[in-house]
Amino acid sequence: MKKAFLSILLVFSLAISAQEKDAFLPKANEDFAAKNYADAEANYRVSNSKFSKRTVASYNLGNAIYRQNQFSESKIAFANALKNIRTYPQKHKAFHNLGNVFMKEKDYSQAVEAYKNALRNNPKDEETRYNFALAKKMLKDNPPKDDKNKDKNKDKNKDKDKKDDKKDGENKDKNKDKGDQNKDKKENQDDKEKKDDPSKNQGQPKPNPGGISQQRVQNLLDAVNNEEKKIQNKVNAQKVKGKPVQTEKDW
């Protein structure tokens, strides 16, 4: 009987001790319900500092900070809560609220990931699913600045390449025109030199080669032409002689 009484007393003492250690959490919950978010935050911080491994205080701390529009700071509280959360419902709520924070900050890519993780822990939550769809739409309509700058730099480099190609083409045409002018100038100079110096007229027929008179050259050409004409007449005669006669055959 005495042992039983001591056991009951020990359990009761432990319950009282545990309640005293966690006294700040109930008070913080009361402040939160009364919308005294600053007081709730203070009590949640004390409770979280005493029980850093527990998730309720850190999770509710994130909510209290979020209600005060301190979004960047609330992310830290939710992230700390997720380190120790083990159950699916709690993970779902923490990720859902974390997605809300990212939406407030217009960080839509992170919001999409947060809502996606929330749905993995509770696929049936319609509110999370709606927020997930909204975050994807906002991300599509507002792509990250890095992607915009990347596309802008890409277009800028593309325009620059076109300008460089155009400039190279213009320089090439100028060099070509300049080369043609130099070529024409050189040819004109060469013609002038040839006129001034007959010895440079190589490849050109010289008058009266070998001392033969112009009349002699003409006679030789006439003789060659006559021989070619005789040969052509002979070939034509052979063709006529060898051509078969066309006849009609009766039955």
MITOR-631811 format. One record per residue: residue in one letter; x, y, z of N, C-alpha, C in turn. Coordinates in pm, whole numbers, plus 50000, padded with zeros to 5 digits. Last residue first. Layout:
// residues N
AXYZXYZXYZ;...
//
This chain:
// residues 251
W505944928734821505684915334876505654905334768;D508684950434741507294946034732507174932234794;K510714975434895510524961334862509054958034858;E512515003834797511294998534852511114984234805;T515795016834898514855010834802513625005634875;Q518515037934923517235034734986516295029234878;V521875028534927520755033434849519445028834915;P524405038835168523545028835102522365035435033;K527405056635118526045057635167525135047635096;G529945058135010529645047235102528245047435154;K529905081134857530135068134792529715056634881;V529645101435043528575099334944528675085634882;K532085099335182530825097435252529695094535156;Q533925105734986533925092235042532605089235114;A533335132634954533125123334842533065109034892;N534165143335194532745143835159532425134035048;V536925139735176536185132735281534695132335248;K537505157234964537775142934950536985134735052;N536865182135077536125177334959536285162334941;Q538815183435277537415183135315536555177935201;I541145185235128540945173635216539475172235253;K540765209835002540885197634921540605185235006;K540795227235222539585226235142539595213535058;E543385224835314542305220435402541015218635324;E544715236435098544935222335128543815216835216;N543785263035121543485255235000543655240335026;N544905271035366543455270435350543045262135230;V547595270535300547075261335402545575259935390;A547665291235115548035277635074547495267435172;D547045313435267546155309535157546435295235115;L549255314235438547925311735493546945307235387;L551235320835255551315308135328549945304435386;N550435346435178550475335535080550505321935147;Q550785360635414549455359235359549395347835259;V553545360235437552725353935541551325351335490;R554255375635222554675361635228553825353935329;Q553305400535290552725393835174553045379035174;Q554995407235500553575405335527552895397835413;S558135389935491557255400935459555805397435487;I560255379435746559345375835637558385387335617;G561915383235965562235390935845561335387835728;G560985370136187562015363536107562355370935978;P557825386836165558725377836238559715371336143;N556325413136119557325407236029558295398036104;P555745423536459555595426036314556745419936236;K554935398836700555815409536656555645411736506;P552255391336920552925389336788553745401536748;Q552955387937270552275395237164553015393137031;G554545376337459553295369637426552515376437317;Q555805407337590555945392937569554585386837543;N556615435037585555395430237520555515415437489;K558985445237671558115439037772556825433637714;S560175458137467560735445137502559885437737603;P559055483637445558525472837359559035459237398;D558275505237687559365495637662558825484037580;D555935520537680557215527537685558375518337651;K554055500937676554085510537566555425517537560;K554655488437916554795480937790554855490237671;E554035508538098555425504338086555655496737955;K551285509638060552085521538030553545517738010;D550575484938149550315488638010551165500537969;D551315487038419552005477438333551805480838186;Q549505506538503550935509438509551725500138418;N547155492638471547365504938394548845508638391;E547615472538657547485469138515547705481438427;K547665487738894548865480438851548805476938704;K545045497038896546145506738892547415500138843;D543685473438917543505481738798544635491638783;K544645465939172544895457439056544775465338927;N543695486439332545155484639321545505476339199;Q540985481539297541555494439254543065493339237;D540785456439410540475458039268541065471039215;G541465462739674542315453739598542075455039449;K539315479039738540655484739741541625476239661;D537285460639720537285472239630538665478539623;K538135443639925538035438539789538075449939689;N537985460340144539305454940107539295449739964;K535225464740140536145475940124537515471240080;D534285438940183533965445640057534905457340031;K535325435140439535745426240332535475432540195;N533965454540581535425455640570535955447040456;E531385444040553531695457240497533195459040480;G531705419840691531345419840549531665433040482;D532305429240944533315421340873533015421140724;K529855441540996531055449740991532165442540916;K528205419441001527945430040904529185438640885;D529315405741215529315399541082529115410040974;D528835424341417530225421041384530305414741246;K526045424141418526755436641385528185433841344;K525645397741495525145402341365525855415041322;D526805398241746527385389641643526935393941504;K525015415641871526415419541857527095411341749;D522715400641872522745413041795524175417641771;K523645380642045523225377141910523245389341819;N524075394442277525225388442210524895384842066;K521405401142328522395411742309523615406442236;D520235376542363519795384842251520815395742221;K521675369442594521735361042475521335368942351;N520935388842773522335388342730522505379942605;K518255381442794518605394842746520035395142695;D518405355942900517805357642767518195371142706;K519625363243142520275353843053519755355242911;N517765379643256519055385343220519795376343123;K515735360743293515495372343207516805378343160;D516985343043469516585338143337516345349643241;D517325360143687518515354443623518185349443484;K514755365343770515505375943704516725370543632;P512325339343703513405345243783514215355343702;P509115348543555510315340043565511395346943645;N506105352143596507205360243650508445351643665;D504425333543486504225347543448505365356543494;K505405310643611505395311343466505275325743418;L504945317243877506315314643833506425315743681;M502195318443878502955330543907504405329043862;K501635291343829501195301643734501995314543754;K502705279544059503235276043926502855286443822;A501075291044255502515293844255503135290544120;L498615279544189498785294044180500265297644175;A499105252744244498765256844107498985271744088;F499535255244522500575249544435500355253744290;N497095264144611498265272844625499415268144535;Y495575240944555495255253744490496455263144495;R496815222744726496825220244581496525233144504;T496215233844974497615232844930497705230944780;E493445230244962494005243644975495465243944932;E493115202644953492745210744836493325224844843;D494905175745046494595189345091494355198344970;K495745150844969494315153644963493955167945003;P498445145845010497975148444872496515152544863;N500565152945229499095152345236498525155645099;N503175150745159502815146245293501315145845315;R503165161144908503725147744926503345141945063;L502255186744956501345177044894501875162744905;A504595198145059503405197245143502435186745088;N506245197444838506585189044953505395187545047;K504855216344686505015202744634505355193144748;Y505185239144835503835233344821503905218944769;A507975242244797507415240444931506025234044924;E508205245644520508845234144584508255231544722;V506775269544488506355257344417506935245044485;A508375286944637507005284144680506485271344615;Q510655288544484510735281944615509345278544668;S509505302244267510145289244244510275281444376;Y508615326344375507645316344330508265302644306;D508925347944584509915338044542509135325644497;K507395367244696507385366144550508505357344498;E507015367144961508285372844916508405372744763;K504615353444973504655367345019505915374444969;M505535328644887504595336044803504565350744842;F507095321245105507745323744976506825331344880;V505025317745294506085327645315506745331345183;N503625296345185502975309345198503985320645217;G505535276145215505165280445081504465293945083;L505405273945491506655278545430506405283145287;N502885263045516503125276645565504415282345509;H503445237945398502395246645345502625261145388;F505395227545566505745230645426504705239945363;A503835224845799505055233145799505435237045657;K501785207345722501465220945765502685230045759;H503295184145655502415190445557502135205045595;K504485177945897505325181745783504495189245678;Q502175170846042502975182446083503885187245970;P501295148145897500435160145910501225172545949;Y503595130245921503175135945793502285148245807;T506005134446185504705129946135504345137146004;R508405146646259508425132646216507105128246152;I510495174946292509155169446266509265155246211;N512985185846308512595176246412511225170046390;K513265202846095514405194246129513995183046226;L511035218746088511095207345996512255197946026;A511735238846267510685229246304510765216746216;N513585252946116514025246146239512995235746283;A511865262745920512955253745881513475246046003;F510235279646069509645267846003510725257745964;A512185298546151511435290746251510825278246188;I512985308945907513965302245992513265293446094;K510685321345812511235309745739512205301945825;S510375343145973509485331645996509985319245924;E512145361045866512455355145996511595342946024;S510825368145632512165362045623512525355045754;F508415379745733508415367245655509785360445652;Q506815394345936508265392645935508575379445863;N504125398445984504675402045853506205402145849;Q503075387746204503625401246220504325406046093;R502515362446126501365371546147501825385946169;Y505105351646137504445353646006503295363546019;I505455348746410506285358346337505655361646202;A503575328746457503455341546526504275352346455;N504555307846296503235313546269503085327346333;G507005302546421506975306946281505655313446246;L506035293646664506835305846659506865311346517;N504905269746594504005280746629504745294146634;Y507345255846551506365257346444505425269046471;S508545257246803509235263146687508275265346570;A506625243946962506985257846990507625264346869;V506535218046843505335226346854505705240946870;T508865202646848508495209546724507345219546739;R511765198247054510335197047028509935206146913;K514335204647097514085192647017512595190646986;S514355226147268514775228447128514475216447039;F513065237047512512785223947449513095224947298;K513975262047576514025251847680513845237747622;S513505276147341514875275647394515025264847500;N510755273647316511625266947217513065265947268;S509875289447527509555275247525510485267647431;V510855314147439511315308447567511075293447569;R509435316547200510895316547197511465310547326;Y506805317347289507235306147205508775305247201;N506875341847421506685329447498507085317147417;A507255359447203508195359247315508085346247394;E504985353947042506335351446991507345350247105;A502975363147206503035348947172504435345247122;D503525390147205503645382847331503755367847305;A502995394646930504305398046986504545390547116;Y500325387246898501365379446833502765382546887;N497605384547017498745391847074500035385047024;K495405370446942496055378846841497105388346900;A494515351547110494025365147136494625375247038;A495995330347024494545330147002493935343947022;F498485338347123498285337046978496795337346946;D498105336947397498405349847335498145349447184;E497715309347421496655318647459496855332347395;N500205299947342499035296347263497855305647294;A501785309947547502005314647411500815311647323;K500815294647758500625309247762500805315047622;P501655269147678500215272347688499955287347689;L504535274247684503825270347561502325273047570;F505375279447941505395290447844504605286947716;A505355255748080504345265848115504275276948011;D506905233548082506245237147956505195247947977;K507715230548342508735232848241508115237648110;E505285224748464505995236948498507035240348392;Q504685199848360503795211048333504485224348362;A506735184448465506655186048320505785197948284;S506065185948736507365191048689507325193748541;I503595173348738503665187448777504955193748726;A504425148248656503455155548574503505170348605;L506085141348867506665142648732505735150548641;S504205139849069505285149649078505915152048941;F502665118448984502025131548997503085142649001;V504555098149003503965101348873503365115248876;L504985098649281506095101149188505565105149051;L502495091849382503055104849416504175108549319;I502295065849293501325075849247501865089849272;S504405054349438504415054049290503485064649234;L503565057249701504795063949656504865064649504;F501335040649699501155054949725502375062849676;A502555016249661501615021249560501415036249577;K504005013849898504715014449770503815020049660;K501925011650081502835022950089503575024949959;M500844988050000500005000050000500885012550000;
//
